[in-house]
Structure formats: structure tokens, C-alpha cells
């Protein structure tokens, strides 16, 4: 029987509780494993070839490797005017800035959403990952919000975006009809981008017309308000307890749980790709716990500077330190 919105669980709270319980079960230390880089790459390839299923856990480092950087040249190219006025040096910091007006706030937000959700990914990292797992029974859990998996050809029904989606808006004060509802934003984002003076190319790339002055503001009439409760809208990103886990979120969570149930105690590769320690309870700690409980499971940690595993599962772990793009391209 389908549950009503009021009966839906708090997914974030459940995840945190599970993650805390998972990490408490480990009493030893953390180790980087043994073997040379080449030996571990060969071992990982064997595990990919022989696994009955693969669970991919992806963190922000995967999108960074694909060229979705939040600072440097990419930031300077699209946010130079905001940097000059507000003195922040990356897109992430801009999200916490107190702008002078809602028009200017959405000028920034719309650019941030567009360049990180709708513009083409600079490098084919996600496509390479898909090539490695597409012949397997696989599922992806990710904290990334840029939709790169689906845009690179991954089946939507094999994806669980835990932290939201740049392509969705929600009420800033969800209640009543908006309490468990999100709203597609591509159409309104395109209008905001065009209103600032940018042009949008055939493949969704942005350009600045020669001699065109770019505005930091959007027209007042484009400021989005929730059609169900009248409140100002915001991005559907998990930042506080007002984050909306809509019906699609819960369906994806259930598909992920069902995938794990179907493959329990089989030969499963848990492939952790560029997951850091910002939100370890969502992917990393959960992977450690499951591999510790399933005797035929293998844990692979691919990370730059943070490739390690607990003592309890180190003999069934493959830890490869390095750039995730280079690692994937060598498989």
C-alpha cells in the first residue's frame, strides 16, 4: 500500500543514525592496504570482471575530475562580477553570501545552477565509469547534485541522489501541498540566464555576446515563488531540516534498499569513487559496515589522499590513491 506524505520517514535522520551505528562497530584503525598501484589496479579489474553486482558510491571528487570545479578559471569565467563585488572566490562560498536583493541572489543562483546542471560536462569521466559497470547488475548512490550520472547515460532507476538536485526547486518553507514536493527548474533558469545577457548554444553551452553587458540581476518578475504555498522558492539541496525529500527521492531510496536486499551475501563489489569525509555516514561508513557483514563482498576505495579502509575489512579492500579520472581510464 502506498504511504501518504505524512507517513514518509526522515531519510537524512535515518542515514545519520545508520552511519553512526556502522562506524561504532569498528574498533581497529585505518590502513591503506598493501600492494603496488599496478597490482591494485589489476585486482580491481578482476573484481569488476567477477562481481555478481556492483554498488557505486560517488562523491564530489568524481565531478571535480569531470571538470566541474567550483573555483579557478571556471569560477572566474562565469562569476567575475560577483567576485569583484562580494569578494568570494568560489561558487560554494557564494551560496552563503548575503546579496543586496533577491534579484541579485537569483542572478547568482541561476548561473550556479545552470553551469553545474545544464552545461556539458568538460571531461568524460562519468561515461568511462558507465562503460565499466554497464554490463553488470549495478546501482549508484551519490551525494552529488549535478545530475552528471543521468546526463551521461546512467539509467535513472539505478540512481539514488541523496542530497538533492540542482535541477529542482522547492519551497523555502515547505508545508501543506508543498511539504513533499519539488519543481523542475530548467525553463525558469534559462529565462534568468538570458535575462542577464548570456546566450545559450545548441548544446546548452553559455556564451557572452561581443559587446554585451552582463547584468548581475534578474527581472523582479522572474523571482520564483512556490505555486502551492506562495513562499519564496529555493534550491532542492540538503542544507537544513527544510530539505524536501519528495516522492521520487523515497522511490529511489527504496530501489536502493531493495537492490541491497536482493544481493545480500553475494559477490558484490562496493566501489567508492572520490568520497571524502564531509558526509561519510551516507556512503563510506555504510559500505564499511556492509562489507564487514557480507563475507563475499569487496570494498574498493578510489580517492586522492584518502584511500583507506578499517582493519576489520582490509583483506577484502582495494585502496588506490590518485586522481579518479586517471584510475578509471586505466581500467
N, C-alpha and C positions, 0 to 999 in steps of 0.2 A: 504494500500500500504506500502511495506517495505521501511523504510527510509535508505538513504545512510549513510555511516560512518560520512560524514561531517555534517549531519543533527542531529546526536545524541546529546542530551543535556549533560551538565556537571552535572553529578549526585551528586558529592560532593558539589558543589556550591548550587544546589537546596536544598539539605538536610540541609545545614547550614542555609540557608535563612528561610526554614520552621521551623527549630528548634528555631531560634531567635524569629520568629513571634509567635511560640507556647508559649514560656516562658513569653513573654511580656503580654500575656492575663491573667496571674495570678498576683493578687495584694496582696493576703494574704501571710501567712507564710507557713512553712512546719511542718508537725506533724507526729508523729509515730503511730497515731491511738490509739484505745482502745482495751480492752480485753486481756486475758492471751494468752500465746503462744498456749496452747492446744485449747482454743476457736477459735483462728485464724486458726489453722490447720484444725479444723472441718469445719469452714466456707469456707476455701479454697477448701476442698474436696467437699462440697456441690456445690460450683460454678463450679468446674470441672465436676461434675455429671450433672448439669442442663444447662450448657452453650450450645448454639447452635453452637458456633465456639470458637476456642482458637487461639490467636496470641501470640507466644512465642518470647520474645526479650532476646537474650542471650549475656552476656558479658564475659570477660576473666576469671572472677571468677569461671565460670562453668568448664572451662578446668583445672583451678587450682585444683578444687575439684576432678576432674577426675584423678589427678596425674601429669598433665602437668605443673610442676613447672619449673621456669627458673633459679633457684638458688639452693643452698644447695647441697644435696647428688647427685641429678640428674645432676646438672651442673658439680660438681667435677668428676663424673664418666666419662663423655664424653669430657670434655674441660679442664682437669687438665693442659695440656701442654700449652694451650693458656693463662690460668690464670697465670701460672708461668712466661711466657714471657711478657705478656701485662698488667698484674695486674688488669684486670677487674674480677668481681666476679659474674656475671650473664650473661645469653645469650643475654638479651636485650641490655646491655651496649656494648657487643661485636659487635653488629650490627653497632655501631657508631665509631668503632676503626679504626685508620689508620694503616693498615697492611703493612708489608715491601714489599709485592709483590702481584700481582693478584693470583699467585699460592697459597699463604698462605691465602689470603682473601677467596678464594673459598674452601680451606680446612676447614675454619671455617663455611662459609655459608652452605656448603654441609652437614656438621654434624648437624647444626642448623635446616636445612630443614628436614633432614632425621629423627631425633629423635622426631621432633614435627609434622611431617606429615605422616610418613610411619611406624614408630614403633607402636606396640599395645598400646592402652590407658591403664594405670595401673588399673583404677577403673571403674566400670560400671555405671557411673553417667548419661551419655547420654542415655544408654539403659533404665535406670529407667525413665527418662523423656519421652522417646518414649512410654513406657508402659502406662504412664499416659494420653497421648494425642492421641494415635493411633486410638482409636475408634471415635474420634471427627473429624470434619472438621477443620483442623488446618493449620497454616503457621508459618514459623520461619524466623525472621530477626536477623542477628547476625553480630557483629564486629569481631568475631573470625576468624582466618585464617588457623586453623589447620585441617579443614575438618572432625572434630570429628562427626558431625551430620551425614554426609553421610556414614562414615565408621561404624556408629553404627546402620544403618538400615533405617535412615530417607530417604524418597523419595526426590530425587534431585529437582523435580519440586515443592516442598513445601519449598524450602530453598532460602534465599537471603543473600549471603555473601557480605557485603557492602565494606569491606576493602581489599579484595584480597584473595589470596590462596597460601599457601606455596608450593603447587604442580604445580605452574605455574611460568614461566619466561616471561620477556618482554624485549624489547629493552630499553637501558638506555637513549636513545634519540629517542623516537618513532616518526616516520614521514613517509610519503608515505605509502607503503604497510604495515608497522608495526604500524601505528598510532593507530589502534583499534584492535590489535591482540596480543594474548598471546600464550604460547607454553608449552606443557606438559613437565615436567622435571624428571619424575621418572627414566627413563633409564639412563640419564646422571648423576643423583645424585648417583645411585647405582655404576656406574663406578668410580666416585670420591671417594666414601666411600671405595670401595675395593682397590683402588689405594693407600689409606692411610694405608692399612694393616688390616682393620677390616674384619670380616667375617659376612655374613648375613644369619640368620637362616631361617627355614621353614616358620615361621610366621613373618618374617621381623624384628626380633629382632637382635640387634648388639651384637657381642662378640669380645673379643680381644684374639687371639690365644696365647697360652702359649709360652713365649719366643720371641714373635713377637714385633719388634719395630714399633711403630706407628708414621707415618710422619704427620707433620702439613701442608704439601704442597701437591698439586695435580700436575700431569704432565702438562707441558705447553700446550700440545695438547688437553687437556680436558677443557681449559678455554672456556666458551661458548660465541659465537658471534651470533648476530641475523642473521638468514638466509635471511631475507628480506632487511635489510639495512646495514649489516656489522658492526653495532655498538656493543660494549660490552653489554652483557645481564646483567640483574639484577632481583631481585625477584619482583613478582607482588604484592607488598604491598603498601598501600597508605601512602606515606611519603612526597610527594610534588606534584606539578602540572603536573608531567610527568607520574603519575599513569595511567595505561591503563584500561579503562572500555570497555571491549570487547563486542562482540555481546551477549555472554552468560550472562554477567553482566546486560545488558539492558533488556534481555528477563526475567531474574529473577526479576528485578525491576518492570517490567510491570505486571508480575504474582502477585507480592505482592500488587501492586496498585489495580489490578482487584479483588483480594481477599477482600480487604477492601471495594471496591465499592459494591460487592455482599452482604456483611454482614452489610452494614451501618444501624445503629439504631436497630440492632437485639441484642439478649442477648449474648454478646461476652465477654470472659474473656481475658484481656491483661495481660499475665503472664510474668513479668520481672524477669529474672533469673541472679543474680550476675552481674548487670550492674553498673559500677562505674561512676565517673564524668569526666573521660578522654575525652570521646566523647558523652556527654549527648544529643546533638542535634539529633543524629541518632535514638536512641530508646527512652530514658527516656522522653524527652520533647515532642516527638511525641505522645507517649502513654498518657501522661497527657492531651494533647490537645484533642485527640480523645475521651477519656473517659468523659471529660468535655462536649463535644458536643453530645455524644450519651447517652441518658437518661437510657438505659438498660444495658450499659457496666459496667464492673467491672475491677478495676486495682489491681493487686497483685504484691507487691514488696518483693522479697526474696533476702536478702542481709546481709552480715556480717558487722554490724556497720553503714550502710547507708540505713536503711529501713524506708522510709518516703514518704509522699505524700502531695501535696498542700492542703490548707484549702478547696478550692473550690470542691475537689473531695474526701475528707477524708471519708465521709459517704459511699462512694462506693469503698473504698480502703481496702486492706488487707495487712498490713505491718508485715513481720515476720523477725526478726533479728536473724541471726545464720548461721551456715555452710550450704551451699546449698545442699550438699550431704545428711546431716542428715535430712534436711527438706523434701527432695524428698523421702527418704526412709521411712518416717513416713506417707506418703500419701497412 
